[in-house]
Amino acid sequence: MLQIDIITVLPELLESPFQHSILKRAQSKGLVQVNLIQLRDYANNKHRSVDDYAYGGGAGMVMTIEPILNCLNDLKSKRQYDEIIYLSPDGELLDQQLSNKLSLCQNMILLCGHYKGIDERIREHLITREVSIGDYVLSGGELAAAVLADSVIRLLPGVLTDETSALYDSFQDGMVAPPVYTRPADFNGWKVPDVLLSGNERQITEWRHEQALERTRKRRPGLLKEGE
Ligand code: SAH
């Protein structure tokens, strides 16, 4: 079973994302365990402070080494971690390939930054991987951690009710997904493509493949290999 330990100063912010729908079911089926860990519990000072002024001056606080080190040491004394990931805007960009890779982990830690970020020495000595969810800046790592965890959890075998459905998601085969429709077949003149009503499975599969290819060419040409 995959265990995801999320270190944060705002565990409340991460409660809801894991309490609904697919992610909730994945946990109740015992396919994943998500633990929210309050970093302040590891601060050995009166005010449970986890940040301090930046050397060199300038506005904004920096997260200190000690509470993070204490927390990591405590977690590492209980189990071995495949990855200790710091969510960071300058990290490697999260994509489906990385989510696939991370879904093979047994235990991972996600460290959420705040303020101006964390002391660089934590990144140098304690982190195994740094991941960004896109080229924009968030106020904290929590939403990024939720995005990463969601994309990984839905890939775990047994999480999606239809085993094959993750395989047909965008990016899994280097293409985006084809368009989808549901009832009614004709909504005031907006029609569903005939082929989807035909019942001809081979034609439907072909149509979906063509649509996926065309969409990928138009929207994400970078995903296609030469000649496609
Ligand atoms: N001053 C830093 C940004 C700090 S934002 C800089 O310019 O790089 C505060 C925290 O939010 C970061 O420590 C990180 O954990 C998180 N964060 C912000 N944007 C992110 C992104 N695009 N992906 C992942 N984490 C992000």
Residues whose N, C-alpha, C, O or C-beta is under 5 A from the ligand:
A	BS01	SAH	L87 S88 P89 L111 C112 G113 H114 Y115 K116 G117 I118 V131 S132 I133 G134 Y136 V137 L138 S139 G140 G141 A144
